[in-house]
């Protein structure tokens, strides 16, 4: 059984429109259920509190440890007008450069800066826990270690990348390359602008990819992380383009004065984290899609429920393309053949994708139509089969092994509730409970 389960997880599946819509539906619903809008706000405010401390730490590493020239660092960071307007980089860089000897005051100040910058990482860890929940495996006492390690990793990585970029800017100003600027000014300007505009996006993509890969704590493979990371960056890039069309920074300067850049920066950061958390939720959905789709199929509303929500859910989920592409779990049974027999010792459950199945018991006959589960009673009660399951027409089934069914129960309380109801009905019918004692 475990071998079959492992093989099924390794099966490739084609991405159909139905599967994509189902994934987006799950992502939107979980984003709302997990209150990720509020968590995005917490991350944004945490980032704002951590922004200046992190910039200061990066500048200290660049100037004092990597020995980057202060003017090169200032010129590099001034490319981002938001940073340049929000922080006086010249004063900050010169202050760091003038420190010749580390005193107790600088040590205390550094510890304070590090403590201040923890707020963002705490919000980030809490939001990832909210998304991945039981699958977010972190031992007690490890959260603080992860926060400090994340802070240090981000600071050092950003410092090294900025140092490389500053070195690149110094190299292109050499006399040999400078002659190219003189002879081909438009070409060099286009090349420089391309580097300036794409370099921050590349940095953001790397950071988001690493966050999805290691921050989720669910060990997704790198391929699963690339698409959400790319989608996050391009969506944020598109949002910034649209925002620039509608937001007049001069008007904000008039209304908010010196706080205008902080307001716009806060807005951008908030939407970035909203997009980031949405695609983190999409990563969760993509990683555990099989369990989620089975849970949704098991709790599909009956055909008697004609409410708009029930009809929408049936239309959305009754066709499980994803499951039908897992070849070793899909079974086709010709008309008249047995799926299992009375007294058989088996524990698999089944989802009927198409056709009709007849359940023949010693004292009753019932029919299962497409979009319904059957056979789960033997799995839950660990008993032999109490019925014959016969293909009334040609049928297509999705087999759910016992371990997988219990995994569905663990992840979805609604499934557990329906199973308890089914077991109660089962005992009522087959173990002597009569109508005069029924509720």
One Martini backbone bead per residue (centre of mass of N, CA, C, O) as a GRO file, in nm:
protein
  439
    1UNK     BB    1   0.057   0.061  -0.022
    2UNK     BB    2   0.299   0.257   0.007
    3UNK     BB    3   0.401   0.207  -0.278
    4UNK     BB    4   0.151   0.312  -0.425
    5UNK     BB    5   0.158   0.593  -0.302
    6UNK     BB    6   0.436   0.675  -0.409
    7UNK     BB    7   0.369   0.638  -0.710
    8UNK     BB    8   0.133   0.845  -0.720
    9UNK     BB    9   0.311   1.096  -0.645
   10UNK     BB   10   0.494   1.051  -0.920
   11UNK     BB   11   0.281   1.133  -1.096
   12UNK     BB   12   0.192   1.279  -1.376
   13UNK     BB   13   0.017   1.587  -1.476
   14UNK     BB   14  -0.212   1.758  -1.641
   15UNK     BB   15  -0.289   2.092  -1.708
   16UNK     BB   16  -0.599   2.202  -1.662
   17UNK     BB   17  -0.853   2.418  -1.640
   18UNK     BB   18  -0.992   2.281  -1.402
   19UNK     BB   19  -0.744   2.259  -1.217
   20UNK     BB   20  -0.682   2.562  -1.209
   21UNK     BB   21  -0.956   2.654  -1.092
   22UNK     BB   22  -0.939   2.483  -0.836
   23UNK     BB   23  -0.680   2.612  -0.724
   24UNK     BB   24  -0.787   2.904  -0.711
   25UNK     BB   25  -1.021   2.847  -0.526
   26UNK     BB   26  -0.860   2.748  -0.286
   27UNK     BB   27  -0.682   3.001  -0.253
   28UNK     BB   28  -0.908   3.204  -0.200
   29UNK     BB   29  -1.047   3.059   0.039
   30UNK     BB   30  -0.788   3.043   0.223
   31UNK     BB   31  -0.724   3.342   0.231
   32UNK     BB   32  -0.983   3.406   0.386
   33UNK     BB   33  -0.975   3.192   0.621
   34UNK     BB   34  -0.665   3.293   0.711
   35UNK     BB   35  -0.639   3.603   0.706
   36UNK     BB   36  -0.412   3.734   0.500
   37UNK     BB   37  -0.468   4.034   0.505
   38UNK     BB   38  -0.371   4.080   0.798
   39UNK     BB   39  -0.088   3.952   0.763
   40UNK     BB   40   0.008   4.155   0.551
   41UNK     BB   41  -0.008   4.399   0.738
   42UNK     BB   42   0.193   4.294   0.948
   43UNK     BB   43   0.431   4.269   0.751
   44UNK     BB   44   0.438   4.565   0.662
   45UNK     BB   45   0.485   4.693   0.943
   46UNK     BB   46   0.731   4.521   1.010
   47UNK     BB   47   0.901   4.626   0.775
   48UNK     BB   48   0.901   4.926   0.854
   49UNK     BB   49   1.049   4.872   1.128
   50UNK     BB   50   1.293   4.710   0.968
   51UNK     BB   51   1.410   4.881   0.740
   52UNK     BB   52   1.629   5.067   0.865
   53UNK     BB   53   1.795   4.851   1.019
   54UNK     BB   54   1.868   4.686   0.765
   55UNK     BB   55   2.006   4.908   0.606
   56UNK     BB   56   2.225   4.959   0.819
   57UNK     BB   57   2.350   4.674   0.815
   58UNK     BB   58   2.423   4.672   0.515
   59UNK     BB   59   2.609   4.920   0.523
   60UNK     BB   60   2.812   4.810   0.725
   61UNK     BB   61   2.902   4.569   0.553
   62UNK     BB   62   2.989   4.724   0.299
   63UNK     BB   63   3.195   4.931   0.439
   64UNK     BB   64   3.351   4.766   0.678
   65UNK     BB   65   3.384   4.468   0.533
   66UNK     BB   66   3.381   4.522   0.201
   67UNK     BB   67   3.492   4.811   0.122
   68UNK     BB   68   3.301   5.008   0.012
   69UNK     BB   69   3.230   5.286  -0.144
   70UNK     BB   70   3.028   5.534  -0.044
   71UNK     BB   71   2.951   5.653  -0.327
   72UNK     BB   72   2.865   5.379  -0.448
   73UNK     BB   73   2.641   5.314  -0.248
   74UNK     BB   74   2.473   5.569  -0.291
   75UNK     BB   75   2.429   5.537  -0.597
   76UNK     BB   76   2.291   5.264  -0.583
   77UNK     BB   77   2.045   5.341  -0.384
   78UNK     BB   78   1.943   5.592  -0.561
   79UNK     BB   79   1.780   5.429  -0.773
   80UNK     BB   80   1.585   5.421  -0.532
   81UNK     BB   81   1.366   5.667  -0.468
   82UNK     BB   82   1.229   5.565  -0.210
   83UNK     BB   83   1.483   5.540  -0.039
   84UNK     BB   84   1.603   5.823  -0.088
   85UNK     BB   85   1.341   5.971   0.041
   86UNK     BB   86   1.329   5.807   0.322
   87UNK     BB   87   1.651   5.817   0.325
   88UNK     BB   88   1.955   5.958   0.435
   89UNK     BB   89   2.225   5.835   0.287
   90UNK     BB   90   2.462   6.028   0.318
   91UNK     BB   91   2.456   6.050   0.626
   92UNK     BB   92   2.466   5.747   0.690
   93UNK     BB   93   2.730   5.675   0.542
   94UNK     BB   94   2.916   5.882   0.683
   95UNK     BB   95   2.873   5.780   0.972
   96UNK     BB   96   2.990   5.497   0.923
   97UNK     BB   97   3.270   5.590   0.807
   98UNK     BB   98   3.360   5.750   1.083
   99UNK     BB   99   3.393   5.484   1.216
  100UNK     BB  100   3.689   5.356   1.383
  101UNK     BB  101   3.563   5.253   1.664
  102UNK     BB  102   3.446   5.006   1.865
  103UNK     BB  103   3.199   5.044   2.100
  104UNK     BB  104   2.964   4.993   2.336
  105UNK     BB  105   2.753   5.162   2.192
  106UNK     BB  106   2.757   5.010   1.919
  107UNK     BB  107   2.678   4.738   2.034
  108UNK     BB  108   2.405   4.822   2.154
  109UNK     BB  109   2.293   4.936   1.889
  110UNK     BB  110   2.305   4.672   1.729
  111UNK     BB  111   2.117   4.507   1.911
  112UNK     BB  112   1.875   4.697   1.877
  113UNK     BB  113   1.847   4.671   1.572
  114UNK     BB  114   1.801   4.367   1.564
  115UNK     BB  115   1.547   4.370   1.745
  116UNK     BB  116   1.375   4.554   1.561
  117UNK     BB  117   1.395   4.362   1.295
  118UNK     BB  118   1.215   4.113   1.401
  119UNK     BB  119   0.920   4.184   1.334
  120UNK     BB  120   0.904   4.081   1.044
  121UNK     BB  121   0.987   3.778   1.095
  122UNK     BB  122   0.755   3.712   1.282
  123UNK     BB  123   0.526   3.766   1.078
  124UNK     BB  124   0.620   3.562   0.870
  125UNK     BB  125   0.605   3.303   1.040
  126UNK     BB  126   0.303   3.328   1.113
  127UNK     BB  127   0.194   3.320   0.820
  128UNK     BB  128   0.312   3.038   0.745
  129UNK     BB  129   0.165   2.884   0.967
  130UNK     BB  130  -0.121   2.954   0.871
  131UNK     BB  131  -0.100   2.810   0.595
  132UNK     BB  132   0.043   2.515   0.684
  133UNK     BB  133   0.017   2.432   0.971
  134UNK     BB  134   0.054   2.104   1.035
  135UNK     BB  135   0.295   2.111   0.812
  136UNK     BB  136   0.448   2.302   1.013
  137UNK     BB  137   0.767   2.197   1.106
  138UNK     BB  138   0.835   2.306   1.444
  139UNK     BB  139   1.016   2.325   1.703
  140UNK     BB  140   1.052   2.408   2.005
  141UNK     BB  141   1.264   2.698   1.995
  142UNK     BB  142   1.302   2.750   1.667
  143UNK     BB  143   1.183   3.025   1.591
  144UNK     BB  144   1.412   3.215   1.681
  145UNK     BB  145   1.627   3.090   1.501
  146UNK     BB  146   1.484   3.149   1.232
  147UNK     BB  147   1.476   3.454   1.261
  148UNK     BB  148   1.781   3.507   1.289
  149UNK     BB  149   1.864   3.353   1.032
  150UNK     BB  150   1.696   3.518   0.834
  151UNK     BB  151   1.815   3.792   0.894
  152UNK     BB  152   2.111   3.722   0.831
  153UNK     BB  153   2.072   3.617   0.542
  154UNK     BB  154   1.949   3.868   0.415
  155UNK     BB  155   2.172   4.068   0.486
  156UNK     BB  156   2.415   3.922   0.355
  157UNK     BB  157   2.301   3.876   0.072
  158UNK     BB  158   2.244   4.173   0.006
  159UNK     BB  159   2.532   4.273   0.045
  160UNK     BB  160   2.671   4.101  -0.173
  161UNK     BB  161   2.496   4.185  -0.417
  162UNK     BB  162   2.552   4.490  -0.390
  163UNK     BB  163   2.856   4.463  -0.420
  164UNK     BB  164   2.854   4.344  -0.703
  165UNK     BB  165   2.703   4.581  -0.834
  166UNK     BB  166   2.907   4.801  -0.754
  167UNK     BB  167   3.145   4.671  -0.903
  168UNK     BB  168   3.018   4.685  -1.182
  169UNK     BB  169   2.999   4.995  -1.193
  170UNK     BB  170   3.307   5.035  -1.174
  171UNK     BB  171   3.393   4.877  -1.430
  172UNK     BB  172   3.226   5.050  -1.649
  173UNK     BB  173   3.430   5.310  -1.571
  174UNK     BB  174   3.647   5.227  -1.728
  175UNK     BB  175   3.828   5.335  -1.995
  176UNK     BB  176   3.757   5.107  -2.189
  177UNK     BB  177   3.440   5.123  -2.135
  178UNK     BB  178   3.405   5.431  -2.167
  179UNK     BB  179   3.436   5.435  -2.478
  180UNK     BB  180   3.163   5.300  -2.531
  181UNK     BB  181   2.994   5.531  -2.420
  182UNK     BB  182   3.088   5.739  -2.632
  183UNK     BB  183   3.013   5.566  -2.897
  184UNK     BB  184   2.754   5.406  -2.729
  185UNK     BB  185   2.523   5.553  -2.551
  186UNK     BB  186   2.249   5.408  -2.602
  187UNK     BB  187   2.342   5.118  -2.542
  188UNK     BB  188   2.450   5.166  -2.251
  189UNK     BB  189   2.188   5.282  -2.139
  190UNK     BB  190   2.012   5.035  -2.191
  191UNK     BB  191   2.182   4.836  -2.028
  192UNK     BB  192   2.170   4.985  -1.755
  193UNK     BB  193   1.859   4.993  -1.730
  194UNK     BB  194   1.821   4.691  -1.733
  195UNK     BB  195   1.982   4.632  -1.478
  196UNK     BB  196   1.826   4.822  -1.284
  197UNK     BB  197   1.537   4.686  -1.332
  198UNK     BB  198   1.614   4.368  -1.300
  199UNK     BB  199   1.777   4.329  -1.039
  200UNK     BB  200   1.550   4.358  -0.824
  201UNK     BB  201   1.376   4.124  -0.942
  202UNK     BB  202   1.585   3.903  -0.899
  203UNK     BB  203   1.608   3.935  -0.596
  204UNK     BB  204   1.310   3.882  -0.535
  205UNK     BB  205   1.294   3.601  -0.659
  206UNK     BB  206   1.503   3.466  -0.477
  207UNK     BB  207   1.364   3.530  -0.208
  208UNK     BB  208   1.090   3.393  -0.269
  209UNK     BB  209   1.197   3.113  -0.337
  210UNK     BB  210   1.328   3.062  -0.058
  211UNK     BB  211   1.073   3.098   0.109
  212UNK     BB  212   0.912   2.866  -0.023
  213UNK     BB  213   1.118   2.638   0.024
  214UNK     BB  214   1.194   2.700   0.350
  215UNK     BB  215   0.943   2.852   0.491
  216UNK     BB  216   0.722   2.617   0.477
  217UNK     BB  217   0.830   2.325   0.594
  218UNK     BB  218   0.737   2.099   0.338
  219UNK     BB  219   0.933   2.024   0.109
  220UNK     BB  220   0.939   2.148  -0.166
  221UNK     BB  221   1.003   2.157  -0.477
  222UNK     BB  222   1.149   2.372  -0.698
  223UNK     BB  223   0.925   2.359  -0.916
  224UNK     BB  224   0.687   2.442  -0.727
  225UNK     BB  225   0.826   2.737  -0.664
  226UNK     BB  226   0.867   2.892  -0.933
  227UNK     BB  227   0.584   2.979  -1.021
  228UNK     BB  228   0.495   3.145  -0.769
  229UNK     BB  229   0.738   3.339  -0.781
  230UNK     BB  230   0.688   3.455  -1.063
  231UNK     BB  231   0.395   3.544  -1.013
  232UNK     BB  232   0.459   3.741  -0.786
  233UNK     BB  233   0.651   3.935  -0.938
  234UNK     BB  234   0.467   4.005  -1.185
  235UNK     BB  235   0.227   4.109  -1.023
  236UNK     BB  236   0.381   4.336  -0.877
  237UNK     BB  237   0.481   4.479  -1.129
  238UNK     BB  238   0.196   4.540  -1.239
  239UNK     BB  239   0.098   4.701  -0.995
  240UNK     BB  240   0.306   4.931  -1.015
  241UNK     BB  241   0.224   5.029  -1.294
  242UNK     BB  242  -0.069   5.098  -1.217
  243UNK     BB  243  -0.011   5.286  -0.975
  244UNK     BB  244   0.145   5.506  -1.144
  245UNK     BB  245  -0.123   5.596  -1.301
  246UNK     BB  246  -0.291   5.690  -1.015
  247UNK     BB  247  -0.040   5.804  -0.858
  248UNK     BB  248   0.036   6.120  -0.712
  249UNK     BB  249   0.312   6.221  -0.548
  250UNK     BB  250   0.260   6.529  -0.526
  251UNK     BB  251  -0.002   6.505  -0.371
  252UNK     BB  252   0.122   6.360  -0.128
  253UNK     BB  253   0.316   6.586  -0.055
  254UNK     BB  254   0.092   6.792   0.010
  255UNK     BB  255  -0.064   6.623   0.230
  256UNK     BB  256   0.198   6.463   0.393
  257UNK     BB  257   0.471   6.536   0.310
  258UNK     BB  258   0.727   6.356   0.449
  259UNK     BB  259   0.517   6.094   0.444
  260UNK     BB  260   0.462   6.014   0.148
  261UNK     BB  261   0.673   5.787   0.097
  262UNK     BB  262   0.573   5.608   0.329
  263UNK     BB  263   0.287   5.558   0.219
  264UNK     BB  264   0.366   5.433  -0.054
  265UNK     BB  265   0.547   5.211   0.061
  266UNK     BB  266   0.329   5.074   0.233
  267UNK     BB  267   0.145   5.001  -0.003
  268UNK     BB  268   0.347   4.825  -0.159
  269UNK     BB  269   0.414   4.627   0.070
  270UNK     BB  270   0.133   4.521   0.120
  271UNK     BB  271   0.081   4.406  -0.169
  272UNK     BB  272   0.318   4.219  -0.172
  273UNK     BB  273   0.229   4.038   0.072
  274UNK     BB  274  -0.041   3.959  -0.049
  275UNK     BB  275   0.081   3.817  -0.293
  276UNK     BB  276   0.277   3.631  -0.145
  277UNK     BB  277   0.058   3.476   0.028
  278UNK     BB  278  -0.115   3.375  -0.202
  279UNK     BB  279   0.120   3.200  -0.336
  280UNK     BB  280   0.168   3.034  -0.084
  281UNK     BB  281  -0.113   2.911  -0.089
  282UNK     BB  282  -0.079   2.785  -0.368
  283UNK     BB  283   0.150   2.597  -0.285
  284UNK     BB  284  -0.015   2.435  -0.087
  285UNK     BB  285  -0.228   2.339  -0.288
  286UNK     BB  286  -0.028   2.201  -0.485
  287UNK     BB  287   0.101   2.003  -0.270
  288UNK     BB  288  -0.219   1.917  -0.151
  289UNK     BB  289  -0.434   1.855  -0.378
  290UNK     BB  290  -0.534   1.563  -0.344
  291UNK     BB  291  -0.659   1.599  -0.063
  292UNK     BB  292  -0.843   1.841  -0.129
  293UNK     BB  293  -1.013   1.710  -0.357
  294UNK     BB  294  -1.119   1.472  -0.192
  295UNK     BB  295  -1.260   1.639   0.025
  296UNK     BB  296  -1.451   1.785  -0.170
  297UNK     BB  297  -1.586   1.534  -0.290
  298UNK     BB  298  -1.700   1.414  -0.018
  299UNK     BB  299  -1.858   1.715   0.038
  300UNK     BB  300  -2.057   1.720  -0.169
  301UNK     BB  301  -2.339   1.818  -0.267
  302UNK     BB  302  -2.634   1.726  -0.329
  303UNK     BB  303  -2.880   1.720  -0.575
  304UNK     BB  304  -3.102   1.842  -0.378
  305UNK     BB  305  -2.915   2.082  -0.378
  306UNK     BB  306  -3.014   2.416  -0.530
  307UNK     BB  307  -2.812   2.600  -0.454
  308UNK     BB  308  -2.578   2.806  -0.584
  309UNK     BB  309  -2.336   2.691  -0.423
  310UNK     BB  310  -2.383   2.389  -0.484
  311UNK     BB  311  -2.376   2.405  -0.791
  312UNK     BB  312  -2.094   2.526  -0.816
  313UNK     BB  313  -1.938   2.295  -0.674
  314UNK     BB  314  -2.022   2.070  -0.867
  315UNK     BB  315  -1.907   2.196  -1.124
  316UNK     BB  316  -1.610   2.230  -1.018
  317UNK     BB  317  -1.564   1.906  -0.884
  318UNK     BB  318  -1.687   1.654  -1.046
  319UNK     BB  319  -1.417   1.700  -1.225
  320UNK     BB  320  -1.115   1.507  -1.162
  321UNK     BB  321  -0.847   1.539  -1.348
  322UNK     BB  322  -0.615   1.481  -1.156
  323UNK     BB  323  -0.703   1.189  -1.070
  324UNK     BB  324  -0.732   1.073  -1.372
  325UNK     BB  325  -0.395   1.092  -1.400
  326UNK     BB  326  -0.374   0.856  -1.188
  327UNK     BB  327  -0.334   0.553  -1.304
  328UNK     BB  328  -0.308   0.357  -1.034
  329UNK     BB  329  -0.619   0.475  -0.936
  330UNK     BB  330  -0.756   0.397  -1.201
  331UNK     BB  331  -1.074   0.233  -1.272
  332UNK     BB  332  -1.210  -0.004  -1.509
  333UNK     BB  333  -1.551  -0.127  -1.527
  334UNK     BB  334  -1.748  -0.343  -1.646
  335UNK     BB  335  -2.043  -0.449  -1.702
  336UNK     BB  336  -2.124  -0.676  -1.427
  337UNK     BB  337  -1.889  -0.631  -1.249
  338UNK     BB  338  -1.690  -0.664  -0.976
  339UNK     BB  339  -1.543  -0.477  -0.717
  340UNK     BB  340  -1.681  -0.622  -0.468
  341UNK     BB  341  -1.746  -0.860  -0.204
  342UNK     BB  342  -1.900  -1.037   0.009
  343UNK     BB  343  -1.652  -1.081   0.270
  344UNK     BB  344  -1.436  -0.905   0.191
  345UNK     BB  345  -1.082  -0.812   0.259
  346UNK     BB  346  -1.113  -0.466   0.233
  347UNK     BB  347  -1.009  -0.088   0.244
  348UNK     BB  348  -1.110   0.051   0.004
  349UNK     BB  349  -1.202   0.338  -0.158
  350UNK     BB  350  -1.453   0.518  -0.370
  351UNK     BB  351  -1.473   0.708  -0.673
  352UNK     BB  352  -1.730   0.809  -0.892
  353UNK     BB  353  -1.684   0.938  -1.214
  354UNK     BB  354  -1.850   0.707  -1.380
  355UNK     BB  355  -2.161   0.594  -1.368
  356UNK     BB  356  -2.299   0.285  -1.212
  357UNK     BB  357  -2.363   0.150  -0.881
  358UNK     BB  358  -2.438  -0.159  -0.713
  359UNK     BB  359  -2.565  -0.216  -0.384
  360UNK     BB  360  -2.570  -0.547  -0.239
  361UNK     BB  361  -2.771  -0.654   0.016
  362UNK     BB  362  -2.948  -0.872   0.204
  363UNK     BB  363  -3.182  -0.612   0.258
  364UNK     BB  364  -3.056  -0.429   0.013
  365UNK     BB  365  -3.074  -0.170  -0.248
  366UNK     BB  366  -2.831   0.044  -0.412
  367UNK     BB  367  -2.727   0.357  -0.573
  368UNK     BB  368  -2.441   0.484  -0.754
  369UNK     BB  369  -2.334   0.789  -0.863
  370UNK     BB  370  -2.179   1.028  -0.992
  371UNK     BB  371  -1.992   1.188  -0.726
  372UNK     BB  372  -1.945   0.933  -0.536
  373UNK     BB  373  -1.904   0.746  -0.247
  374UNK     BB  374  -1.759   0.417  -0.155
  375UNK     BB  375  -1.643   0.180   0.100
  376UNK     BB  376  -1.569   0.328   0.390
  377UNK     BB  377  -1.670   0.142   0.620
  378UNK     BB  378  -1.446  -0.078   0.614
  379UNK     BB  379  -1.220   0.121   0.675
  380UNK     BB  380  -1.323   0.239   0.953
  381UNK     BB  381  -1.410  -0.060   1.091
  382UNK     BB  382  -1.243  -0.307   1.005
  383UNK     BB  383  -1.417  -0.478   0.793
  384UNK     BB  384  -1.592  -0.661   0.614
  385UNK     BB  385  -1.783  -0.694   0.359
  386UNK     BB  386  -2.157  -0.613   0.338
  387UNK     BB  387  -2.126  -0.614   0.011
  388UNK     BB  388  -2.207  -0.568  -0.322
  389UNK     BB  389  -2.012  -0.438  -0.599
  390UNK     BB  390  -2.171  -0.332  -0.904
  391UNK     BB  391  -2.162  -0.275  -1.240
  392UNK     BB  392  -2.425  -0.131  -1.409
  393UNK     BB  393  -2.205   0.005  -1.569
  394UNK     BB  394  -1.972   0.159  -1.708
  395UNK     BB  395  -1.684   0.234  -1.508
  396UNK     BB  396  -1.514   0.501  -1.319
  397UNK     BB  397  -1.247   0.487  -1.083
  398UNK     BB  398  -1.124   0.601  -0.760
  399UNK     BB  399  -0.875   0.492  -0.562
  400UNK     BB  400  -0.868   0.481  -0.191
  401UNK     BB  401  -0.663   0.436   0.033
  402UNK     BB  402  -0.652   0.411   0.367
  403UNK     BB  403  -0.428   0.625   0.429
  404UNK     BB  404  -0.559   0.849   0.257
  405UNK     BB  405  -0.830   0.867   0.406
  406UNK     BB  406  -0.706   0.945   0.684
  407UNK     BB  407  -0.578   1.206   0.577
  408UNK     BB  408  -0.844   1.347   0.517
  409UNK     BB  409  -0.952   1.345   0.806
  410UNK     BB  410  -0.715   1.517   0.928
  411UNK     BB  411  -0.757   1.783   0.728
  412UNK     BB  412  -1.094   1.748   0.746
  413UNK     BB  413  -1.368   1.801   0.943
  414UNK     BB  414  -1.600   1.754   0.738
  415UNK     BB  415  -1.531   1.460   0.682
  416UNK     BB  416  -1.560   1.352   0.969
  417UNK     BB  417  -1.858   1.426   0.999
  418UNK     BB  418  -1.963   1.251   0.763
  419UNK     BB  419  -1.855   0.979   0.859
  420UNK     BB  420  -2.014   0.967   1.124
  421UNK     BB  421  -2.287   0.973   0.983
  422UNK     BB  422  -2.246   0.711   0.818
  423UNK     BB  423  -2.198   0.521   1.060
  424UNK     BB  424  -2.466   0.572   1.199
  425UNK     BB  425  -2.634   0.464   0.959
  426UNK     BB  426  -2.507   0.186   0.950
  427UNK     BB  427  -2.595   0.090   1.235
  428UNK     BB  428  -2.899   0.138   1.192
  429UNK     BB  429  -2.927  -0.083   0.955
  430UNK     BB  430  -2.717  -0.346   1.064
  431UNK     BB  431  -2.764  -0.337   1.416
  432UNK     BB  432  -3.088  -0.324   1.515
  433UNK     BB  433  -3.198  -0.045   1.469
  434UNK     BB  434  -3.502   0.099   1.513
  435UNK     BB  435  -3.745   0.333   1.449
  436UNK     BB  436  -3.851   0.385   1.752
  437UNK     BB  437  -3.538   0.494   1.829
  438UNK     BB  438  -3.536   0.714   1.641
  439UNK     BB  439  -3.496   1.066   1.576
   0.00000   0.00000   0.00000
